[in-house]
Amino acid sequence: MRKSILFLLAAFFCSSVAQAENVDLQKIENYLNNINTLKADFVQMSSNGGSAEGKIYIEKPSKIRMEYTAPDELLIVGNGDYIIYNDKELDQITNIDYKDIPATVILSNKIKFDGKNLKVTDFYKDNGQTSVTVEMPNSSGVKPITLIFDNAPFRLKQWKVIDQQNIEVTISLFDAEQDIKLSDNLFKFNKKSEKKSNSSASRRK
């Protein structure tokens, strides 16, 4: 009899925890799906000791721009069809497919942790923050992404990914502005105009 009661209590506890987690996952889905645009300063930290900073712009679906400040001469622009990685110092441009990057998760118009397209592999919550780790089972070679949220107010704080060199990269957001009007030109890459704007910024410094 005692074992039966303990079993029922354990089953009830596990069920309650699962229900609470499902509520939190639904909250994360709703939050991400309700973002239309996002502008923020970011700081990038790598597990090998590297660091960088800059500005990030997102317009859903699938548009992104990351401008790295000096001394990092990098620019990432995604126009919805493909992503351009521009190393200005090396004068090198690389095209990247959206399906090859885990950050596709936060750029999608419809995010749902259904276990098919997006599978939750880890979840954690305390008084200060909530984190969820998600992988894309249908995208071979794409590593999981961990999204971390402040709880009060609830907002995206940072995300962590593992790059192709197995280095953990953390992007932290600061002074974020959500659902503001962003210029379409931010998501159009033109090598000449980017060089011009970069040299103008350097002169202003």
JORA-V750516 format. One record per residue. N is the residue number from 1. RES is the residue in one letter. SS is DSSP state (H for helix, E for strand, - for the rest). Layout:
BEGIN
N:RES:SS
N:RES:SS
END
This chain:
BEGIN
1:M:-
2:R:H
3:K:H
4:S:H
5:I:H
6:L:H
7:F:H
8:L:H
9:L:H
10:A:H
11:A:H
12:F:H
13:F:H
14:C:H
15:S:H
16:S:H
17:V:H
18:A:H
19:Q:H
20:A:H
21:E:H
22:N:H
23:V:H
24:D:H
25:L:H
26:Q:H
27:K:H
28:I:H
29:E:H
30:N:H
31:Y:H
32:L:H
33:N:H
34:N:-
35:I:-
36:N:-
37:T:E
38:L:E
39:K:E
40:A:E
41:D:E
42:F:E
43:V:E
44:Q:E
45:M:E
46:S:E
47:S:-
48:N:-
49:G:-
50:G:-
51:S:E
52:A:E
53:E:E
54:G:E
55:K:E
56:I:E
57:Y:E
58:I:E
59:E:E
60:K:-
61:P:-
62:S:-
63:K:E
64:I:E
65:R:E
66:M:E
67:E:E
68:Y:E
69:T:-
70:A:-
71:P:-
72:D:-
73:E:-
74:L:E
75:L:E
76:I:E
77:V:E
78:G:E
79:N:E
80:G:-
81:D:-
82:Y:-
83:I:E
84:I:E
85:Y:E
86:N:E
87:D:E
88:K:-
89:E:-
90:L:-
91:D:-
92:Q:E
93:I:E
94:T:E
95:N:E
96:I:E
97:D:-
98:Y:H
99:K:H
100:D:H
101:I:-
102:P:-
103:A:-
104:T:H
105:V:H
106:I:H
107:L:H
108:S:-
109:N:-
110:K:-
111:I:-
112:K:-
113:F:-
114:D:-
115:G:-
116:K:-
117:N:-
118:L:-
119:K:E
120:V:E
121:T:E
122:D:E
123:F:E
124:Y:E
125:K:E
126:D:-
127:N:-
128:G:-
129:Q:E
130:T:E
131:S:E
132:V:E
133:T:E
134:V:E
135:E:E
136:M:-
137:P:-
138:N:-
139:S:-
140:S:-
141:G:-
142:V:-
143:K:-
144:P:-
145:I:E
146:T:E
147:L:E
148:I:E
149:F:E
150:D:E
151:N:E
152:A:-
153:P:-
154:F:E
155:R:E
156:L:E
157:K:E
158:Q:E
159:W:E
160:K:E
161:V:E
162:I:E
163:D:-
164:Q:-
165:Q:-
166:N:-
167:I:-
168:E:E
169:V:E
170:T:E
171:I:E
172:S:E
173:L:E
174:F:E
175:D:E
176:A:E
177:E:E
178:Q:E
179:D:-
180:I:-
181:K:-
182:L:-
183:S:-
184:D:H
185:N:H
186:L:H
187:F:H
188:K:-
189:F:-
190:N:-
191:K:H
192:K:H
193:S:H
194:E:H
195:K:H
196:K:H
197:S:H
198:N:H
199:S:H
200:S:H
201:A:H
202:S:H
203:R:H
204:R:H
205:K:-
END
